[in-house]
Amino acid sequence: MLAQSCIGFEISCETLLKGGLATVMGFILFVGSPLLLLGAVFGRWMGYLVLAVSFFGWMLILSVIWLTGFFISQGLDTPVNLGPRGAEPAWVVDAAGTDPGLPYEVFETYPTGERWRAPSSNDNDTSSVQAVTSAAQAYLAEQGNEELGLGEFEPGALATTDFTVENIRFATQDDVSLAAAEGYFTGGGPLVKLYMRHDSGSVDRYSWMFLIGSAVGLAVHIPFLDAAERKRKEILTGGTAPPWYGPA
């Protein structure tokens, strides 16, 4: 088990290392090269300011496109949230078992309460049933593997397809979408009730982070660039240049 855990950890580290190196090399190539050229023309400080203002301005525009889409004024339906994505909307198991503590009052009336409804044949309910089934199977497999002391990818580990989910019902309470279902191990086992709520996720979280960070970075660097440009103009129009200490 320890070896398998180490193997899984090594795979994660390898992915992290490759991604980190790719990011570093991208900055060196696409940010470092322009900085080198700008520094040779304007000097180190002003070259950095020109690059920083350009970079934050570009990131500001890009993050706005991520959040709102593009060509909206032209009537084109461009998808939003095409940049880095946060947590996706998903069904989350709040309680499960033969006698669990229930976080919502409506759960106590499952499956025959008036507030519960069976899924219909429309597309929304069909996709919701599939999502609830997948979430319930994943939860049951995870809990079963924990009891067996097995990792997800170890030999003999339980898979999501080893569990059957049925009697799915939907309800709402305090504007929260809820679902409940019954699941069991296909090879034989107790019937487990699962109580779930729909988490809306935070898909646009990173887009907002980039937008706010870019706006702050742009606001901080523009005054410094303005001051450096005024100083440069004074030198070019008859002022005294600072002492030369070698290449920029």
C-alpha positions, 0 to 999 in steps of 0.5 A: 500500500505504501509503495502504491501511495508513493507511486501515486505521489511520484506521478503527481510530482512528475506532473507538477514538475513538468507543469512548473518547468513549462511555466518557467520556460514560458516566462523566460521565452515570452516575458524575458526576451521582450524584457531583454530587448526593452532593457537594451533600448530604454534601460532596465527600469523603464524597460521593466515598466513598459513590459509590466504595463503591457503585460498587465494590460493584456492580462486585464483584457484577456480576463475580461474576455474569460468572464464575459465572452467576446464579440458580444456587441456583434451578436455572436454567442461566445462561451464564457469561462474559457480561461482557468476554471475553478470548481465545477458545479457538482452534486455533493454527498452531505450525509450517507448511511443507514442512519445518518445525521441529516443537515436538511429537514426535507431529507427526513421525508425521503422518499415519500414526502410531498416535497420530493419528486421523481425525475421526469424525462426532460433533458435537465432531469436526465442530465441531473440523474446521470450526475447524481448517479455518478456522484453517488457511485464515486462516493460509495466506491471511495468509502468502500476502498477506505474500509478495505484499506485500498487506494483508488488504483490498487489491485482489487480496489472497488470501482464506481461501476460496482455500485447500483444507484436507484430511487433518485428523488429531487427536492428544494429547501431554502433555494438549495437543490437537493437530491437523495438516492439509494445505493448498494454494492452490486455483489451484495451489501446493505442498502445505503441512503445518500443525501446530496445537495447541488454545489454551484461551484466557483468556475469563474474564481480564477478569472476574477483573480486574474482580473483583479490582480491585473487591474491592481498591477496596471494601476500600480505601474502606470504612475511609475511609467509616467514618471519615468517617461517624463524624466526620459523626455527631459533628458532627450530635450536638453536635460542631463543624463544620469551617469553611465554604469555600463550596459543596461 
